[in-house]
Amino acid sequence: MSNAQGTELLDLVLEAHGGRERWSRATTVRARLHMVGPTWKALGQERTFAGVDVAVEMHEQRTVFTGFTGPGMRGVYTPDRVAIEDESGAVLQERHAPLESFPIQGEDTRWDSLHALYFGGYGMWNYLTTPHLLTVSGVRTEELEPWQVDGERWRRLRVTFPPHIRTHSTEQILHYDESGLLRRLDYAPYVMGSRHAVHRTGAHRTVSGLVFPTHRYVLPVQDGRTGPEPVIILDYTDITVDFSHGPQPPRGEQ
């Protein structure tokens, strides 16, 4: 399909999630994050994200986790540096060029806290800034043929990210229901050995007029088949949004 058709779907998606103009005025999104699952246990990071506060900056790639690795600690993600700090801002651990540090993925692969911080940092930034992220300069979108899923028609958007945006993989496919709400992502994370995964979303909630899927889970893909059990489960609560030019009036708060 043409770029024009991709633009039409993107317009629907932006409107369904709160509107292009409102998203453009958002500056920071904050939430309570609970992310667990067999993947985190296997990597040796079972409780790293099991109850931390997260804040993402809408217009720069920066994520801060409060309570990261323990009380009074925070993890700070930017694309080229991750750091663990104490309450005073003193740097306890840091890593430059973190993407280059990941071990080759295998059955016995283990991550340290800085690996987890990089993955969680770019992941939360992607999730909490979408769909605004899809309007950033250099991001290309194209609508694909729709799918029929459990009697519903899901429209699909192929998204290609430029090199300067850290994300799971350069190309991803996002699936939307007829109302334009995000229901699924397909990708193959580089840091996970580029293994394909299906990421499902639900429990959409409206906060200050912006719509967020607050429950997510990831299913593995093996031999072209989607596994039955989630390997990562992610929930957001207590979401708040800061805006430029003061707080915005709520729209359809739920």
PLY file of the C-alpha trace (Angstrom):
ply
format ascii 1.0
element vertex 254
property float x
property float y
property float z
element edge 253
property int vertex1
property int vertex2
end_header
0.00 0.00 0.00
1.06 3.58 -0.52
2.54 6.02 1.97
-0.70 8.03 1.72
-2.64 5.04 3.05
-0.08 4.62 5.82
-0.61 8.27 6.73
-4.38 7.78 6.87
-4.02 4.90 9.33
-1.51 6.87 11.41
-3.98 9.76 11.61
-6.67 7.37 12.88
-4.25 5.92 15.43
-3.21 9.33 16.75
-6.82 10.42 17.11
-7.78 7.17 18.87
-4.97 7.64 21.39
-5.75 11.26 22.20
-4.93 13.34 19.14
-1.74 14.54 17.46
-1.84 18.01 19.01
-2.27 16.78 22.58
0.53 14.24 22.21
2.82 16.95 20.83
2.30 19.02 23.99
3.08 16.16 26.38
6.54 16.50 27.92
6.88 13.68 30.48
4.98 10.47 31.17
5.29 8.83 34.59
3.99 5.49 35.82
4.41 2.69 38.30
5.87 -0.29 36.46
5.60 -3.99 37.30
7.46 -6.12 34.74
8.21 -9.78 35.43
8.28 -13.13 33.66
10.44 -16.15 32.77
12.72 -14.08 30.53
13.78 -11.85 33.42
14.32 -14.87 35.68
16.47 -16.58 33.06
18.59 -13.44 32.63
19.20 -13.18 36.38
17.10 -10.01 36.69
13.87 -11.47 38.06
12.92 -8.58 40.39
14.71 -5.68 38.69
11.51 -4.13 37.32
9.01 -5.69 39.72
7.70 -2.44 41.18
9.66 0.65 40.17
8.62 4.15 39.15
9.41 5.14 35.58
9.50 8.54 33.87
10.11 9.07 30.15
10.78 12.34 28.36
8.57 12.73 25.33
10.94 14.76 23.15
14.30 13.21 24.02
15.37 9.61 24.50
15.68 9.62 28.28
14.14 7.29 30.87
14.59 7.36 34.65
13.67 4.46 36.96
13.26 5.33 40.64
13.88 2.45 43.03
16.07 0.71 40.44
18.10 -2.07 42.14
16.95 -0.85 45.58
15.45 1.93 47.71
17.04 5.32 47.19
18.56 4.25 43.87
17.72 5.28 40.35
18.63 4.11 36.87
19.09 6.65 34.09
18.90 5.62 30.44
20.01 7.58 27.39
20.92 5.95 24.07
24.69 6.19 24.56
24.97 5.93 28.35
23.26 4.17 31.24
23.99 4.86 34.89
22.90 3.83 38.37
22.88 6.71 40.86
22.10 7.24 44.51
19.66 9.83 45.86
22.26 12.60 45.71
23.00 11.92 42.05
26.37 10.28 42.69
27.15 7.76 39.95
27.66 4.24 41.33
27.86 2.39 38.03
27.77 3.56 34.44
28.33 2.23 30.95
28.96 4.13 27.74
27.90 2.67 24.34
25.68 0.17 26.21
24.29 -1.50 23.10
27.75 -2.79 22.23
28.10 -4.49 25.63
25.42 -7.16 25.25
26.57 -10.79 25.34
25.73 -13.18 22.54
22.30 -14.55 23.39
22.24 -18.21 24.42
20.62 -20.59 26.88
22.97 -19.55 29.69
23.08 -15.82 28.96
22.95 -13.57 32.01
22.60 -9.81 32.14
23.89 -7.37 34.70
21.86 -4.43 36.00
23.18 -2.08 33.32
22.10 -4.44 30.53
18.62 -4.54 32.07
18.63 -0.75 32.41
19.39 -0.26 28.72
16.70 -2.70 27.58
14.11 -1.37 30.01
15.06 2.23 29.28
14.57 2.17 25.54
11.61 -0.20 25.85
9.66 2.02 28.25
10.54 5.09 26.20
9.16 3.43 23.07
6.00 2.15 24.74
5.04 5.30 26.64
5.75 7.75 23.80
3.85 5.78 21.14
2.00 6.80 19.00
3.74 10.20 19.11
6.99 8.33 18.40
5.64 7.37 14.97
5.54 11.06 13.95
9.23 11.74 14.72
11.39 12.82 11.79
12.97 9.86 10.04
10.34 7.30 11.11
8.65 5.77 8.07
5.23 4.08 8.11
3.41 1.97 5.53
0.04 0.29 5.83
-0.03 -3.43 5.07
-2.94 -5.68 4.22
-5.27 -6.15 7.24
-5.59 -9.35 9.24
-8.68 -11.08 10.57
-8.13 -11.92 14.27
-10.84 -13.70 16.27
-13.53 -12.22 14.06
-12.04 -8.71 14.18
-10.33 -6.81 11.41
-6.93 -5.51 12.49
-5.13 -2.95 10.36
-1.34 -3.21 10.24
1.32 -0.54 10.06
4.90 -1.39 9.12
7.22 1.02 10.91
10.86 1.57 9.97
12.99 3.42 12.52
16.09 5.51 11.72
19.43 4.54 13.32
19.37 7.32 15.93
16.21 5.96 17.59
16.95 3.07 19.91
14.29 0.40 19.67
13.85 -3.38 19.56
14.46 -3.69 15.82
14.64 -1.37 12.83
11.44 -2.76 11.34
8.33 -3.53 13.40
4.69 -4.22 12.57
1.99 -2.62 14.73
-1.57 -3.95 14.68
-4.65 -1.81 15.39
-8.31 -2.64 15.86
-11.07 -0.88 13.93
-11.13 1.99 16.44
-7.39 2.59 15.98
-6.22 1.20 19.34
-2.92 -0.68 19.50
-3.39 -4.42 20.00
-0.13 -6.07 18.97
3.49 -5.44 17.99
5.78 -7.80 16.05
9.53 -7.35 16.35
12.86 -9.17 16.82
14.96 -7.49 19.55
18.65 -7.16 18.69
19.69 -7.56 22.33
17.72 -10.82 22.55
19.54 -12.35 19.60
16.99 -10.98 17.06
14.50 -13.68 18.00
10.99 -12.88 16.84
8.37 -12.02 19.42
4.68 -11.12 19.54
3.82 -8.35 21.98
0.12 -8.05 22.89
-1.49 -4.98 24.46
-4.75 -4.29 26.25
-6.46 -2.63 29.22
-6.33 0.77 27.52
-6.78 3.69 29.91
-7.22 7.42 29.28
-5.00 9.75 31.30
-5.24 13.52 30.77
-6.78 12.81 27.38
-4.04 10.41 26.19
-4.71 6.70 25.81
-2.22 4.07 27.03
-2.39 0.27 26.93
-1.67 -0.57 30.57
-1.33 -4.35 30.27
1.20 -5.93 27.93
2.69 -9.36 27.50
5.24 -10.91 25.17
4.91 -14.31 23.53
7.88 -16.10 21.94
7.82 -17.17 18.30
9.40 -20.51 17.40
9.34 -22.11 13.96
6.75 -19.55 12.91
4.41 -20.46 15.77
3.48 -18.25 18.69
4.12 -19.81 22.09
1.16 -20.23 24.47
2.69 -18.67 27.60
4.00 -15.12 28.09
7.74 -14.72 28.68
7.42 -11.08 29.82
4.38 -9.53 31.55
4.18 -5.78 31.98
1.64 -3.60 33.80
1.45 0.16 34.31
-0.45 1.86 37.11
-0.60 5.43 38.44
0.13 7.00 35.05
0.47 10.80 34.96
1.34 13.15 32.11
3.06 16.55 32.19
2.33 19.03 29.41
3.95 22.17 28.11
1.98 25.37 28.79
0.48 23.94 31.98
-1.75 20.89 32.61
-4.31 20.01 29.96
-7.97 19.41 30.78
-8.90 15.72 30.88
-10.70 14.24 27.90
-12.65 11.04 28.42
-10.86 10.21 31.69
-11.36 6.59 32.75
0 1
1 2
2 3
3 4
4 5
5 6
6 7
7 8
8 9
9 10
10 11
11 12
12 13
13 14
14 15
15 16
16 17
17 18
18 19
19 20
20 21
21 22
22 23
23 24
24 25
25 26
26 27
27 28
28 29
29 30
30 31
31 32
32 33
33 34
34 35
35 36
36 37
37 38
38 39
39 40
40 41
41 42
42 43
43 44
44 45
45 46
46 47
47 48
48 49
49 50
50 51
51 52
52 53
53 54
54 55
55 56
56 57
57 58
58 59
59 60
60 61
61 62
62 63
63 64
64 65
65 66
66 67
67 68
68 69
69 70
70 71
71 72
72 73
73 74
74 75
75 76
76 77
77 78
78 79
79 80
80 81
81 82
82 83
83 84
84 85
85 86
86 87
87 88
88 89
89 90
90 91
91 92
92 93
93 94
94 95
95 96
96 97
97 98
98 99
99 100
100 101
101 102
102 103
103 104
104 105
105 106
106 107
107 108
108 109
109 110
110 111
111 112
112 113
113 114
114 115
115 116
116 117
117 118
118 119
119 120
120 121
121 122
122 123
123 124
124 125
125 126
126 127
127 128
128 129
129 130
130 131
131 132
132 133
133 134
134 135
135 136
136 137
137 138
138 139
139 140
140 141
141 142
142 143
143 144
144 145
145 146
146 147
147 148
148 149
149 150
150 151
151 152
152 153
153 154
154 155
155 156
156 157
157 158
158 159
159 160
160 161
161 162
162 163
163 164
164 165
165 166
166 167
167 168
168 169
169 170
170 171
171 172
172 173
173 174
174 175
175 176
176 177
177 178
178 179
179 180
180 181
181 182
182 183
183 184
184 185
185 186
186 187
187 188
188 189
189 190
190 191
191 192
192 193
193 194
194 195
195 196
196 197
197 198
198 199
199 200
200 201
201 202
202 203
203 204
204 205
205 206
206 207
207 208
208 209
209 210
210 211
211 212
212 213
213 214
214 215
215 216
216 217
217 218
218 219
219 220
220 221
221 222
222 223
223 224
224 225
225 226
226 227
227 228
228 229
229 230
230 231
231 232
232 233
233 234
234 235
235 236
236 237
237 238
238 239
239 240
240 241
241 242
242 243
243 244
244 245
245 246
246 247
247 248
248 249
249 250
250 251
251 252
252 253
